[in-house]
Structure formats: structure tokens, C-alpha cells
């Protein structure tokens, strides 16, 4: 069976592209949202640290997984 082509890419290629580009872009956007929330609420340094820690835990695992794969040479 021939792979379906979407935007000139097969589905596995499109999935790999989304994982490597779109998810990190979404993480950067989430960091911007957390920083904006800390700034507008006048949380201060200590409050901003807790906001980033509490709200940023969700993507720490994704970043850690990528670093571990890079360090072990797994792709």
C-alpha cells in the first residue's frame, strides 16, 4: 500500500516534522504565556519562579526525553 502524501510529505515525515518543530514552538508559546501571567499579576521573582515551576512541569518530561535520546544517541 502506498503511503498517503499530504503537503508533499508522507504521514511519518509529517509526524516527525510536527514533533520536532511544532511541539517546541508550542512549548515556547506556553513559556511566553507563563511569563506574561507572572508579569501581569506582579508576582515578583519568587512568585514567577513558582509559576514557571508549577505550570512548566508539563513539558519538562518532553524536553528531558529529547535530551536523554540525544545523549544516548537514540533516534
C-alpha positions in Angstrom: 0.0 0.0 0.0 1.3 3.4 -1.0 1.8 6.0 1.8 -0.6 8.9 1.7 1.0 12.1 0.7 0.0 15.4 2.4 1.8 18.7 1.5 4.3 16.6 -0.4 5.2 14.5 2.7 4.3 11.1 3.8 2.5 10.7 7.1 5.6 9.6 9.0 7.6 12.5 7.7 4.8 14.9 8.6 4.6 13.4 12.0 8.3 13.7 12.6 8.2 17.4 11.4 5.4 18.2 13.8 7.2 16.5 16.7 10.4 18.4 16.1 9.1 21.8 15.1 5.5 22.4 16.2 5.7 20.9 19.7 8.8 23.0 20.7 7.1 26.1 19.2 4.0 25.3 21.4 6.3 25.0 24.4 7.9 28.4 23.7 4.4 29.9 23.4 3.5 28.3 26.8 6.6 29.9 28.3 5.5 33.3 26.9 2.0 32.8 28.5 3.5 31.9 31.9 5.9 34.9 31.7 3.0 37.2 30.7 0.9 35.8 33.6 3.7 36.4 36.1 4.3 40.0 34.8 0.6 41.0 34.8 -0.1 39.5 38.2 3.1 41.3 39.6 4.2 38.0 41.1 7.8 39.1 41.7 10.8 36.9 41.3 9.8 34.3 43.8 6.2 34.1 42.5 7.4 33.9 38.9 9.7 31.1 39.9 6.8 29.1 41.4 4.6 29.9 38.3 7.2 28.6 36.0 7.8 25.5 38.2 4.2 24.6 38.7 2.9 25.4 35.2 6.1 24.3 33.3 6.2 20.8 34.8 4.1 19.5 31.9 6.8 20.0 29.2 9.8 19.2 31.3 9.3 15.5 30.5 9.3 16.2 26.8 12.5 18.2 27.0 14.1 15.6 29.2 13.2 12.8 26.8 14.8 14.6 23.9 18.0 15.3 25.9 18.3 11.7 27.0 17.8 10.4 23.5 20.4 12.9 22.2 22.9 11.9 24.9 22.4 8.2 24.3 22.4 8.5 20.5 18.9 7.1 20.2 16.7 8.4 17.5 
